[in-house]
Amino acid sequence: MLAPAGARSGAVLLAVALAVGACSSDGSAPVPSGATSPPAATSAVTSTAPSADSAVTVTGVPEDLTAVLTDLYTGAQVPASATAAEALADRAPADDEVRAEGATGTWRQERVAVVVAGPSDRQDVTLAVDGGDGWRVVGGWWPSLGVPEPSVGPVPRLLAVVGSDARPGQDPARARADSLHVVGVDGTGAGGVLGIPRDTWVPLTTGGEGKINSELARGGPDAQLQALESFTGLDLEGQVVTGFEGFVAVIDALGGVELTLDRALVDRFAKLDLPAGELLLDGEDALAYARTRMTQPRGDIDRQLNGGTVLLAAGAAVQSAGPLAVPRLIEAADPHLVTDLTAEQVLTLAGAVLTADPARVPNTVVPSRPGTTAAGTSIVVPEPEARGVLADLADGALTP
């Protein structure tokens, strides 16, 4: 279950599953004839367009996607989302041979792909989706073509990440929420992870007052999302919900997450027994760490902080694994998540994770204190400064 951090040669990823509105197709550029051909088996294809003197070779992707990549690098029009089309509008055609490598996967029966080209210090990355009507570019970054900034969908982006209390065999969408976080990215490399104590006392969208985490069991994911939006005052593009079993499976599919503990943690209720030091946590240990309250001086408040730490460790794993790992990880996570996010949303949010600067992504919890209701129920009450912290995340990033 537990291994030293040095026991693996490189981190593998998780955050795609735990962090991914609305990237619509309106404003798309015209579709070139090559992009409408039927999908073909994965192969290496070389094509040279008359608009440029460069040859484009792409391995690891279907021929119809190779055609789109060829048009991308030779300056022709490409099918693209509105934000990607805007980013690519003034690109310069490649003036040399382009050799690219891609990887594909699926999300909710839509094909997703990531294609990389060039040296690692100035690498182009193209994110593409085929929803059944042909491939289109939905994001990426292209330094070789003179595109100055990454395109990772409409920004800022704010996502609810909900850990359900569902045990194996239970429906994650109908249990209480065990952990609640809002993850933000602003498109410039900055972001934030904001934990919301599960016992926060709020007006419920399903009626009356109660703990914010009860909305998931009472009204399902939609009710939980509405409660989070009402409490935070933030416009959330969607949410990702997973139960215990799904959380463990996703972490294990990624190879675990790396954490450093300054003290040993033992909590028999959370099934936690971790030594101090640099650790590689598998799914079970990561779940126990994210759930422990007994080892934390501020109980549920610190537990939400731990959950944010796991999310940041997942983001680091994404970056370590690199862009080509993303399609495989998206496909592996798909069965374990309850979410309304599309393939385009998931893929571009993965792009936002890849381009984030860890030093510019703070992890904190809504300022809160323990309290009780008139009936004597133990609850969590937001402090007066909570409004300022919530407003700070509206632009997708928390102030360090």
Beta strands, then each sheet from edge to edge (+ up, - down):
strand 1: 2-4
strand 2: 43-48
strand 3: 55-61
strand 4: 98-107
strand 5: 110-117
strand 6: 124-130
strand 7: 135-141
strand 8: 157-164
strand 9: 177-185
strand 10: 191-195
strand 11: 201-203
strand 12: 209-211
strand 13: 238-242
strand 14: 257-261
strand 15: 265-267
strand 16: 272-274
strand 17: 277-281
strand 18: 338-339
strand 19: 363-365
strand 20: 368-372
strand 21: 378-382
sheet 1: 1+ 17- 14+
sheet 2: 2+ 3- 4- 5+ 6- 7+
sheet 3: 18+ 13- 8- 9+ 10- 19-
sheet 4: 11+ 12-
sheet 5: 15+ 16-
sheet 6: 20+ 21-
end
